[in-house]
Amino acid sequence: MSYFVCPHCQHEIDIFSRGGAEKTASQFQVAFLGNVQLDPDIRKSSDSGKPTVLEGEDSPHAKALYEFARRVISRVADIKANAPEGVIQIQ
């Protein structure tokens, strides 16, 4: 989680600064998988046992989580495609 959107003015506030995760990923030559908004509604739905992603990928709160998941899936597929046969087995 990286930024907060003010519920009053919709301004993005960088809680932890901007670009630090991307810089660190680059430094260690690993893929950066994305940013997720700090959002009280995500916490509330998770605490209630109804994860935000159940709202569907068109939900404003779930979009970043779906995009993050797509990037993880893509990255795993890339790693598997480039690994020697039998080294990585994903079922």
C-alpha positions as CSV (number, residue, x, y, z in Angstrom):
1,M,0.0,0.0,0.0
2,S,1.4,3.3,-0.9
3,Y,-0.9,6.3,-1.2
4,F,-4.1,7.7,0.3
5,V,-6.9,9.6,-1.5
6,C,-8.5,12.3,0.6
7,P,-12.2,11.6,0.8
8,H,-13.0,15.3,0.7
9,C,-10.9,16.7,-2.1
10,Q,-9.8,13.5,-3.9
11,H,-6.1,14.6,-3.7
12,E,-3.6,11.7,-3.7
13,I,-1.4,11.9,-0.6
14,D,1.9,10.0,-0.7
15,I,2.1,8.5,2.8
16,F,5.4,6.7,2.2
17,S,6.7,8.9,-0.6
18,R,6.4,8.1,-4.3
19,G,8.7,5.8,-6.2
20,G,10.5,4.1,-3.4
21,A,9.2,0.6,-4.2
22,E,9.9,1.0,-7.9
23,K,13.5,2.2,-7.1
24,T,14.1,-0.7,-4.8
25,A,12.8,-3.2,-7.3
26,S,15.0,-1.8,-9.9
27,Q,18.0,-1.8,-7.6
28,F,17.5,-5.5,-6.9
29,Q,16.5,-6.3,-10.5
30,V,13.1,-7.7,-9.6
31,A,9.7,-6.8,-11.1
32,F,7.7,-4.0,-9.5
33,L,4.2,-5.4,-9.2
34,G,2.2,-2.2,-8.5
35,N,0.7,0.2,-6.0
36,V,-2.3,-0.3,-3.8
37,Q,-4.2,2.6,-2.3
38,L,-4.5,2.9,1.5
39,D,-8.2,2.9,1.8
40,P,-10.4,2.5,4.9
41,D,-13.1,0.7,2.9
42,I,-10.6,-2.0,2.0
43,R,-9.7,-2.5,5.7
44,K,-13.4,-2.5,6.7
45,S,-14.4,-5.0,4.1
46,S,-11.5,-7.2,5.0
47,D,-12.2,-7.0,8.7
48,S,-15.9,-7.9,8.1
49,G,-14.8,-11.1,6.2
50,K,-15.8,-9.8,2.8
51,P,-12.6,-9.1,0.8
52,T,-12.8,-6.1,-1.5
53,V,-12.0,-8.3,-4.6
54,L,-15.4,-9.9,-4.2
55,E,-16.9,-6.6,-5.5
56,G,-15.4,-7.5,-8.9
57,E,-12.6,-6.0,-10.9
58,D,-14.6,-3.0,-12.0
59,S,-14.9,-1.8,-8.4
60,P,-12.8,1.2,-7.7
61,H,-11.4,-0.4,-4.6
62,A,-10.6,-3.7,-6.2
63,K,-9.0,-2.5,-9.5
64,A,-5.4,-2.2,-8.1
65,L,-5.7,-5.5,-6.4
66,Y,-6.8,-7.3,-9.6
67,E,-4.0,-5.5,-11.5
68,F,-1.5,-6.6,-8.9
69,A,-2.8,-10.2,-9.2
70,R,-2.5,-10.2,-13.0
71,R,1.1,-9.0,-12.7
72,V,1.9,-11.8,-10.3
73,I,0.4,-14.4,-12.6
74,S,2.2,-12.9,-15.6
75,R,5.5,-12.9,-13.7
76,V,5.1,-16.5,-12.5
77,A,4.3,-17.5,-16.1
78,D,7.4,-15.7,-17.4
79,I,9.6,-17.4,-14.8
80,K,8.2,-20.8,-15.5
81,A,8.6,-20.3,-19.3
82,N,12.3,-19.4,-18.9
83,A,13.2,-22.1,-16.3
84,P,14.8,-25.3,-17.2
85,E,12.3,-28.1,-17.7
86,G,11.2,-29.7,-14.4
87,V,12.7,-27.0,-12.2
88,I,9.4,-25.2,-11.6
89,Q,6.2,-27.1,-11.4
90,I,3.0,-25.1,-11.0
91,Q,-0.2,-27.0,-10.9
